[in-house]
Amino acid sequence: MLRAIDRDRFDVIPVGITRDGAFVLEDDDPDKFAMDEGTLPEVVDNGTRIVWPDSATSRELRVVEGGEVRSLGEIDVVFPILHGRFGEDGTIQGMLELLGLPYVGAGVLMSAIGMDKHATKSVLQAAGVPVVPWVTVTREGLERNGDLWRRCIRGLELPVFVKPARAGSSVGVSKVSEWDDLDSALDLAFAEDSRVLVEQGLTARELECAVLPGRDGGPIRVSVAGEIVVTGRDFYDFDAKYLGADGIELVCPADVSDGELAELQRIAARAFEALGGEGLARVDFFSTGTELYVNEVNTMPGFTPISMFPTCWIKSGLPYADLVTELIESASVR
């Protein structure tokens, strides 16, 4: 993102968040945050502290540094390019709403729904969007009536995927091919969330479309489709998404017919609209060859060089820098 943004149009104030939740003033250095050689960069506590506006009447951002407070100027738009809990689940969006600061992406409700896989599936199902069968369980429910819940889960066919309801980037996700492995998979998922989905596994292609709202009241825009081809891994896991691990090939545009693409785009637009139709999204599909199912709707998808959201728009004729510009400019007038 730091490399792609148009520096002739925008001044950037990079704000980092440490593991302990401190907002710090970061370096405006793309190389510092590059995910090279299979490593993830980390925001470390450099001693600075960002001071957000103290009311909705101001947009002044300040920083405490070396015991001194200095102004960083008036900010126009916040780009919360964050994943997972407290990043794309509506919490930081709620903070920005309280401060009256415009921001890129979905609002509080759409962010919260999109982050919760159970809520997403329920809303999509109610809107007539096809979703894969699933069972949602809590640890308390399993402790109270484990036999009943395990019978419900075993009503699905193996393999199944076990996922935390509100964790992103495939964290805590397991593929279960034998029922004897179910409990360990549940434990892994419960380490990330108090609510867990067990979802029917499918033999299917994994396709994705990027979505943006319409311009000037026009129809929702949907990109060409991309495909995740899994050749040497159980599924598209964290290492493959962010560290370029082997066994995954990202293909864009995907090899689909015009009719298949039109149907993917129609369903993607319907799913985006059903959740709220704000900001941006990446809609993930399973395609069995005869049926299409929406797997997830990501309201702040990946923006790394290997991420499908910008790639799909680039292949649709919208360059990365222009995409970033549009997202910022549309947020400033929302």
C-alpha positions as CSV (number, residue, x, y, z in Angstrom):
1,M,0.0,0.0,0.0
2,L,2.8,2.4,0.9
3,R,4.4,1.7,-2.5
4,A,1.2,2.0,-4.5
5,I,-0.3,5.2,-3.1
6,D,-0.1,8.3,-5.3
7,R,2.3,10.6,-3.4
8,D,1.5,13.5,-5.7
9,R,-2.1,13.5,-4.3
10,F,-1.8,12.1,-0.7
11,D,0.4,12.7,2.3
12,V,0.7,9.6,4.4
13,I,0.9,9.3,8.2
14,P,1.7,5.6,8.9
15,V,0.2,4.5,12.2
16,G,1.2,1.1,13.6
17,I,-0.4,-1.0,16.3
18,T,1.8,-3.0,18.6
19,R,0.9,-6.4,20.0
20,D,-0.2,-4.7,23.2
21,G,-2.5,-2.3,21.4
22,A,-0.4,0.8,21.5
23,F,-0.9,3.2,18.5
24,V,2.6,4.4,17.4
25,L,3.9,6.6,14.7
26,E,5.6,4.4,12.2
27,D,8.2,4.9,9.5
28,D,7.0,5.7,6.0
29,D,9.1,3.0,4.5
30,P,7.6,0.2,2.4
31,D,10.8,-1.9,2.7
32,K,10.3,-2.1,6.5
33,F,6.9,-3.9,6.0
34,A,7.7,-6.0,3.0
35,M,6.9,-9.7,3.6
36,D,10.0,-11.2,2.1
37,E,11.7,-14.5,2.7
38,G,8.8,-16.0,4.5
39,T,8.8,-13.5,7.4
40,L,6.1,-11.2,8.7
41,P,7.1,-7.7,9.8
42,E,6.1,-6.6,13.2
43,V,5.2,-3.2,14.7
44,V,7.5,-2.7,17.7
45,D,6.9,-0.2,20.5
46,N,9.2,2.8,19.6
47,G,8.0,4.9,22.5
48,T,5.8,7.2,20.5
49,R,2.0,7.4,21.1
50,I,-0.6,8.6,18.6
51,V,-3.2,11.0,20.1
52,W,-6.5,10.8,18.3
53,P,-8.8,13.8,18.2
54,D,-10.5,14.5,21.5
55,S,-13.8,15.2,19.9
56,A,-15.7,15.0,16.6
57,T,-15.1,18.8,16.1
58,S,-11.4,18.2,15.3
59,R,-9.4,16.1,12.8
60,E,-6.0,16.9,14.2
61,L,-3.8,13.9,14.8
62,R,-1.0,14.4,17.3
63,V,2.0,12.3,18.5
64,V,3.7,12.2,21.9
65,E,7.4,11.7,21.2
66,G,10.3,12.2,23.6
67,G,8.0,13.8,26.1
68,E,6.8,16.4,23.6
69,V,3.5,16.6,21.9
70,R,3.5,17.8,18.3
71,S,0.8,18.0,15.6
72,L,0.7,15.8,12.6
73,G,-1.9,18.0,11.0
74,E,-5.5,17.5,10.0
75,I,-6.3,14.1,8.6
76,D,-8.8,13.6,5.8
77,V,-9.3,9.8,5.7
78,V,-8.2,6.8,7.7
79,F,-7.3,3.7,5.8
80,P,-7.7,0.9,8.4
81,I,-5.8,-1.8,6.4
82,L,-6.2,-4.3,9.2
83,H,-7.2,-7.9,9.3
84,G,-8.8,-10.1,12.0
85,R,-10.4,-9.1,15.3
86,F,-10.3,-5.4,16.2
87,G,-9.3,-4.6,12.6
88,E,-12.2,-5.6,10.4
89,D,-14.9,-6.6,12.8
90,G,-16.4,-3.1,13.3
91,T,-14.5,-2.2,16.5
92,I,-12.0,0.2,15.1
93,Q,-14.7,1.4,12.6
94,G,-16.8,2.2,15.7
95,M,-14.0,4.3,17.2
96,L,-13.6,6.2,14.0
97,E,-17.3,6.8,13.8
98,L,-17.3,8.2,17.3
99,L,-14.5,10.6,16.3
100,G,-16.2,11.6,13.1
101,L,-13.3,10.5,11.0
102,P,-14.0,9.3,7.4
103,Y,-12.5,5.9,6.7
104,V,-12.1,3.4,3.9
105,G,-14.2,0.2,3.9
106,A,-17.4,-1.1,5.3
107,G,-19.2,0.5,8.3
108,V,-19.7,-1.0,11.7
109,L,-22.5,-3.4,10.9
110,M,-21.2,-4.7,7.6
111,S,-17.8,-5.2,9.2
112,A,-19.2,-7.0,12.2
113,I,-21.3,-9.3,10.0
114,G,-18.5,-10.0,7.5
115,M,-16.1,-10.9,10.3
116,D,-18.5,-13.4,11.9
117,K,-18.8,-16.5,9.6
118,H,-22.0,-17.7,11.3
119,A,-23.6,-14.3,10.9
120,T,-22.4,-14.0,7.3
121,K,-23.9,-17.4,6.3
122,S,-27.1,-16.7,8.1
123,V,-27.6,-13.3,6.3
124,L,-26.6,-14.8,2.9
125,Q,-28.9,-17.7,3.3
126,A,-31.8,-15.4,4.2
127,A,-31.0,-13.4,1.0
128,G,-31.1,-16.5,-1.2
129,V,-27.4,-16.7,-1.7
130,P,-26.2,-20.3,-1.7
131,V,-23.8,-21.3,1.2
132,V,-22.2,-24.5,2.2
133,P,-24.0,-26.5,5.0
134,W,-22.5,-25.9,8.5
135,V,-23.0,-26.4,12.2
136,T,-22.0,-23.7,14.7
137,V,-21.0,-24.8,18.2
138,T,-19.8,-23.2,21.4
139,R,-17.5,-24.8,24.0
140,E,-20.3,-24.4,26.6
141,G,-22.8,-26.2,24.3
142,L,-20.4,-29.1,23.8
143,E,-19.8,-29.3,27.6
144,R,-23.5,-29.3,28.3
145,N,-24.7,-31.6,25.6
146,G,-21.7,-32.9,23.7
147,D,-23.4,-36.0,22.3
148,L,-26.1,-34.0,20.7
149,W,-23.7,-31.5,19.1
150,R,-21.4,-34.3,17.8
151,R,-24.4,-36.1,16.2
152,C,-25.3,-32.8,14.5
153,I,-21.7,-32.4,13.3
154,R,-21.5,-36.0,12.1
155,G,-24.6,-35.2,10.0
156,L,-22.1,-33.5,7.7
157,E,-20.0,-35.6,5.4
158,L,-16.2,-35.9,5.7
159,P,-14.1,-34.0,5.1
160,V,-15.1,-31.0,7.1
161,F,-13.4,-27.8,7.9
162,V,-13.4,-26.5,11.5
163,K,-13.1,-22.7,11.7
164,P,-13.2,-20.0,14.4
165,A,-16.3,-17.9,13.8
166,R,-14.5,-14.6,14.1
167,A,-10.9,-15.0,13.1
168,G,-9.4,-14.0,9.8
169,S,-6.6,-15.2,7.5
170,S,-7.3,-18.9,8.1
171,V,-6.0,-18.7,11.6
172,G,-7.2,-21.6,13.7
173,V,-8.6,-23.5,10.7
174,S,-8.3,-27.3,10.3
175,K,-9.3,-29.8,7.7
176,V,-10.7,-32.9,9.4
177,S,-10.7,-36.1,7.3
178,E,-11.3,-38.6,10.2
179,W,-13.8,-38.0,13.0
180,D,-11.1,-39.0,15.5
181,D,-9.4,-35.7,14.7
182,L,-12.5,-33.6,15.4
183,D,-11.8,-32.8,19.0
184,S,-8.2,-31.5,18.4
185,A,-9.5,-29.4,15.5
186,L,-12.2,-27.9,17.8
187,D,-9.6,-27.2,20.5
188,L,-7.4,-25.3,17.9
189,A,-10.4,-23.2,16.8
190,F,-11.6,-22.5,20.3
191,A,-8.2,-21.1,21.1
192,E,-9.1,-18.3,18.7
193,D,-12.8,-17.8,19.4
194,S,-15.6,-18.9,21.7
195,R,-17.8,-19.9,18.8
196,V,-16.7,-22.4,16.0
197,L,-18.1,-23.4,12.7
198,V,-17.9,-27.0,11.3
199,E,-18.4,-26.7,7.6
200,Q,-19.0,-29.3,4.9
201,G,-15.9,-29.8,2.8
202,L,-16.4,-29.9,-1.0
203,T,-14.5,-31.1,-4.0
204,A,-14.6,-27.8,-5.7
205,R,-12.6,-25.0,-7.3
206,E,-11.9,-21.9,-5.2
207,L,-12.9,-18.8,-7.0
208,E,-12.9,-15.1,-5.9
209,C,-14.3,-11.9,-7.2
210,A,-13.4,-8.4,-6.0
211,V,-16.3,-6.0,-5.5
212,L,-16.7,-2.2,-5.3
213,P,-19.8,0.0,-5.0
214,G,-21.2,1.6,-8.1
215,R,-20.1,5.0,-9.1
216,D,-22.6,7.9,-8.9
217,G,-25.5,5.6,-8.0
218,G,-24.6,3.1,-10.7
219,P,-24.6,-0.7,-10.3
220,I,-22.2,-2.6,-8.0
221,R,-19.0,-3.4,-9.8
222,V,-17.5,-6.8,-9.8
223,S,-14.1,-7.8,-11.2
224,V,-13.0,-10.8,-13.2
225,A,-12.6,-14.0,-11.2
226,G,-9.4,-15.3,-9.8
227,E,-8.8,-18.9,-8.8
228,I,-6.8,-20.4,-6.0
229,V,-5.3,-23.7,-7.2
230,V,-4.2,-25.9,-4.3
231,T,-1.7,-28.5,-5.3
232,G,0.4,-29.4,-2.3
233,R,-1.5,-28.3,0.8
234,D,-4.7,-29.2,2.5
235,F,-6.2,-25.8,2.0
236,Y,-5.3,-22.1,1.4
237,D,-3.8,-21.4,4.8
238,F,-2.1,-18.5,6.5
239,D,1.4,-19.3,5.2
240,A,0.1,-19.5,1.6
241,K,-1.9,-16.3,1.9
242,Y,0.8,-14.1,3.4
243,L,4.2,-15.8,3.1
244,G,4.0,-17.2,-0.5
245,A,4.3,-20.8,0.7
246,D,4.6,-23.6,-1.8
247,G,1.6,-25.7,-3.0
248,I,-0.6,-22.8,-4.0
249,E,-1.0,-21.1,-7.4
250,L,-3.0,-17.9,-7.8
251,V,-4.5,-17.7,-11.3
252,C,-6.1,-14.5,-12.5
253,P,-8.2,-14.3,-14.6
254,A,-9.6,-17.7,-13.9
255,D,-10.4,-20.1,-16.7
256,V,-14.2,-19.8,-16.6
257,S,-16.8,-19.4,-19.4
258,D,-18.6,-16.1,-20.0
259,G,-21.7,-17.6,-18.5
260,E,-19.9,-18.8,-15.4
261,L,-18.3,-15.4,-14.9
262,A,-21.6,-13.6,-15.3
263,E,-23.1,-15.9,-12.6
264,L,-20.1,-15.4,-10.3
265,Q,-20.5,-11.6,-10.7
266,R,-24.2,-11.7,-10.1
267,I,-23.9,-13.7,-6.9
268,A,-21.0,-11.6,-5.7
269,A,-23.0,-8.4,-6.1
270,R,-26.0,-9.9,-4.4
271,A,-23.8,-11.1,-1.4
272,F,-22.1,-7.7,-1.2
273,E,-25.5,-6.0,-1.2
274,A,-27.0,-8.4,1.4
275,L,-24.3,-7.5,3.9
276,G,-24.6,-3.8,3.4
277,G,-22.9,-2.9,0.1
278,E,-20.3,-0.5,1.6
279,G,-16.6,0.1,0.9
280,L,-15.2,-2.9,-0.8
281,A,-15.2,-6.7,-0.5
282,R,-13.7,-9.9,-1.8
283,V,-16.3,-12.6,-2.3
284,D,-15.0,-16.2,-2.1
285,F,-16.7,-19.0,-3.9
286,F,-16.7,-22.8,-4.1
287,S,-17.5,-24.1,-7.6
288,T,-18.4,-27.8,-7.9
289,G,-18.9,-27.5,-11.6
290,T,-22.7,-27.6,-11.2
291,E,-23.2,-25.4,-8.2
292,L,-21.8,-22.2,-6.8
293,Y,-21.5,-21.5,-3.1
294,V,-20.3,-18.3,-1.3
295,N,-17.7,-19.2,1.3
296,E,-16.9,-15.8,2.8
297,V,-17.3,-12.1,2.2
298,N,-14.1,-10.3,3.3
299,T,-14.8,-6.6,4.0
300,M,-11.0,-5.7,4.2
301,P,-9.3,-8.2,1.9
302,G,-5.6,-8.6,1.6
303,F,-3.6,-5.9,-0.2
304,T,-0.2,-7.6,-0.4
305,P,1.5,-8.1,-3.8
306,I,0.2,-11.6,-3.9
307,S,-3.4,-10.8,-2.8
308,M,-6.3,-11.5,-5.0
309,F,-8.3,-8.3,-4.5
310,P,-5.9,-5.9,-6.2
311,T,-4.9,-8.5,-8.7
312,C,-8.5,-9.0,-9.8
313,W,-9.0,-5.3,-10.3
314,I,-5.7,-4.9,-12.1
315,K,-6.8,-7.7,-14.5
316,S,-10.1,-5.9,-14.9
317,G,-8.4,-2.7,-16.0
318,L,-8.1,-0.8,-12.8
319,P,-4.4,-0.2,-11.8
320,Y,-3.4,-0.7,-8.2
321,A,-2.6,3.0,-7.6
322,D,-5.9,4.1,-9.1
323,L,-7.8,1.5,-7.0
324,V,-6.2,3.0,-3.8
325,T,-7.0,6.5,-5.0
326,E,-10.6,5.6,-5.6
327,L,-11.0,4.0,-2.2
328,I,-9.6,7.0,-0.4
329,E,-11.6,9.6,-2.4
330,S,-14.9,7.7,-2.1
331,A,-14.3,7.4,1.7
332,S,-13.7,11.2,2.0
333,V,-17.2,12.0,0.6
334,R,-19.1,9.2,2.3
